[in-house]
């Protein structure tokens, strides 16, 4: 009985532990958003208009991930990678 309760508790807690912080970008030009999922450094990016989100991805600094996304999708007006949001100054450098 005790094993069953422990197993149930682990089953309920597993999704909360397994989820990584979200990655997101808002594109400066929504017309450059890809129509289908795009893989960049292991992250699967999906866009709805100019708003893009990603799951997964390589373990790398957010500014580098931003530069890789900008290289594929164009300039961004906001960016966060695995829960780390870039400042306005960092985004300006990313877009340069």
Backbone torsions as a table, in degrees:
resi	resn	phi	psi	omega
1	UNK	NA	-45.8	-179.9
2	UNK	-61.0	-40.2	179.1
3	UNK	-62.4	-38.2	179.0
4	UNK	-65.5	-40.4	178.6
5	UNK	-66.2	-43.0	178.8
6	UNK	-64.1	-43.1	178.8
7	UNK	-61.8	-41.7	179.0
8	UNK	-64.8	-40.5	178.8
9	UNK	-64.7	-41.3	178.2
10	UNK	-66.3	-38.6	178.9
11	UNK	-62.4	-41.6	179.9
12	UNK	-70.8	-37.7	-177.1
13	UNK	-80.1	-21.8	-174.3
14	UNK	-57.4	-46.7	-179.5
15	UNK	-61.0	-35.7	-179.5
16	UNK	-68.3	-36.0	-179.9
17	UNK	-76.6	-36.6	-173.7
18	UNK	-75.4	-23.1	-176.2
19	UNK	-76.9	128.0	176.5
20	UNK	-87.2	156.7	176.1
21	UNK	-57.9	148.7	-176.2
22	UNK	-71.9	151.6	171.3
23	UNK	-116.3	139.6	-178.2
24	UNK	-152.5	158.3	177.0
25	UNK	-148.8	145.4	170.8
26	UNK	-113.6	119.1	-177.2
27	UNK	-78.4	140.3	178.1
28	UNK	-68.1	-31.1	179.2
29	UNK	-125.1	99.9	-176.1
30	UNK	-60.7	-22.8	-179.0
31	UNK	-68.8	-15.0	178.8
32	UNK	-89.4	-0.6	-179.7
33	UNK	-66.8	135.6	179.0
34	UNK	-70.2	149.4	-179.1
35	UNK	-78.0	-23.2	-179.2
36	UNK	-128.7	172.5	179.8
37	UNK	-59.0	140.8	179.8
38	UNK	-127.0	129.7	179.9
39	UNK	-93.8	123.9	176.3
40	UNK	-129.7	115.8	-178.9
41	UNK	50.8	40.4	177.4
42	UNK	85.1	-7.8	178.3
43	UNK	-92.0	133.1	178.2
44	UNK	-93.0	104.3	-178.2
45	UNK	-92.5	132.6	176.1
46	UNK	-129.5	135.1	-177.3
47	UNK	-117.9	143.8	172.1
48	UNK	-124.7	100.1	-170.9
49	UNK	67.6	-132.6	179.8
50	UNK	-92.1	2.6	-178.9
51	UNK	-100.7	119.5	-176.3
52	UNK	-120.1	145.3	175.6
53	UNK	-132.0	157.1	-179.2
54	UNK	-138.5	154.0	172.1
55	UNK	-127.0	149.2	-179.9
56	UNK	76.2	-161.2	176.7
57	UNK	117.9	158.1	179.8
58	UNK	-67.1	154.7	175.5
59	UNK	-81.8	103.1	-177.4
60	UNK	-150.3	162.3	177.8
61	UNK	-65.1	146.3	-179.5
62	UNK	-57.8	-40.4	178.9
63	UNK	-60.9	-36.7	177.9
64	UNK	-67.9	-44.2	178.3
65	UNK	-59.3	-38.7	178.8
66	UNK	-61.8	-47.2	-179.9
67	UNK	-59.8	-37.8	179.7
68	UNK	-67.6	-39.2	178.2
69	UNK	-68.6	-44.3	179.3
70	UNK	-60.4	-37.2	179.1
71	UNK	-62.1	-29.6	-178.5
72	UNK	-95.6	-38.6	-171.7
73	UNK	-108.4	-14.0	-174.7
74	UNK	97.1	-178.1	-174.4
75	UNK	-56.8	150.2	177.7
76	UNK	-119.7	152.9	175.7
77	UNK	-103.7	-17.7	171.3
78	UNK	-151.6	154.3	-177.5
79	UNK	-157.4	135.4	170.6
80	UNK	-140.0	144.5	-178.8
81	UNK	-131.6	117.5	179.9
82	UNK	51.3	43.3	175.7
83	UNK	87.7	-2.7	179.5
84	UNK	-102.2	109.8	-179.4
85	UNK	-88.0	137.8	178.1
86	UNK	-85.2	147.1	176.3
87	UNK	-77.9	170.4	178.5
88	UNK	-60.1	-38.8	178.9
89	UNK	-65.4	-42.4	179.0
90	UNK	-65.8	-36.8	178.8
91	UNK	-67.8	-38.3	177.4
92	UNK	-60.9	-41.7	177.8
93	UNK	-66.6	-41.9	179.3
94	UNK	-59.5	-41.2	-177.9
95	UNK	-76.9	-15.9	-175.5
96	UNK	-70.0	NA	NA
